[in-house]
Amino acid sequence: MMKTHRMLAVVAAVIFAVIGSARAADPATTTITVPELDCPTCAKKVAAKLSEIPGVGKIESSVEAKTFTITAKAGAAPSPKAMWEAVEKGGFDPSKLVGPSGTFTTKPTS
């Protein structure tokens, strides 16, 4: 009976370790708010600029929410400053960037 309990404890520990490492491996996301974003064509233009940044994997835009959600490639950490500047190069002024490096309401320094 005691061996069964130990075995269950070991199996549970392994399951929690696997789940925890899978969560740790999830790619980081960054959300950029762009108050003036009001058309899908403009969103595509900005998304094209964001896609040029090293480490950017997936870009989703929402004209309704006025946001871009950027998912990094596995193991990558795109520069918050580069993402902010990409939105500016697309013709818009971001008001907020929230990501793994923190929350910014002005252009990040790195």
N, C-alpha and C positions, 0 to 999 in steps of 0.2 A: 504494500500500500504506500509506503514511504517513497519507494522508487518511482511510483506513478506520479506522485505529487512533484517530485524533483524534475521528472521528465516534462511535466506540464509547465513548470516554472521556466525551464530552459527553452521550451518551444515558444512560450509567451515572450520571453526576452528576445529571442531571435526575430519574432514577428514585429515587435516594437522597434527593434534596431533597423529592420528593413524598411518599415514605414517611415521612420524618422529620416533615414538617409535618402529616401525617394523625395521627401519634402524638401530636404536641404538642396537637392539637385534641381529643383524647379527653377527655370530661368526667371531672372528678375524682371519686373515690369516698372515702367515709368509712365505717369500720366501727366500730360501737358494741357493746361486750360488755355484756350484762345477765344476770348470773348467776342471778337469780330467774325469768327468763322460762321458763315451763313450759306455756303453753297458747296455741293459735292465736288464740283470742278476745282474749286479752290483747295478743298481738302486733299484731292489727288495731287495737286501741285506741291503742297507742303509735304505730303507723304513721300513723294519722289525725292525731295531734299533730305528727309529723314533717313530714307533707305540708303543714302550715300555714306552714312556714318559707319565706321568700323564697329562691328559687334552688334549692330541692329539686326534682329531676326524678323520679327513680324510687326506690322503697323496696322492698327485699327483706328478709324476715325468715326466720330459721331458729330454730325452737324447739329443734331438736336441738343446734345449735351455740351457741344462746343469743346470737345476734347480729342486728343490723340492718345492712344495707349500703345506704348512701344514695349515689345518683349525682346529682351536681349537673346542673342545666340547662347547656347550652353557654354558656360565658363567665361563668357564675355561680360564686360561692364562698360557700355557706351558712356562717353563723357556727357555729363549734364550740360556743360557749357556748349558743346558741339550740338546737342539736341536743341537747346534754346536758340542758338544761332541759325540752325537749319530752318526753324519756324520763321525767324526774321528774314532769311533769304527767300522764303516762300511768300513774303509780303505781309506778314502779320506780326503783331507784338504779343508774345505770351504773357499771361498774368500770373501763372503759377506752374511750377514743375514739382511733382512729388515722385520720388524714387528711392532706391536703396541708399543714395548718398545724402538724402534729406529732403526737406521742403524748401523751395526757393520762390520768392516773389519778385526777385530781381535776377539779372543774369548771373549764373554761377561763375566762380573764378576758375574752375577747372572742369 
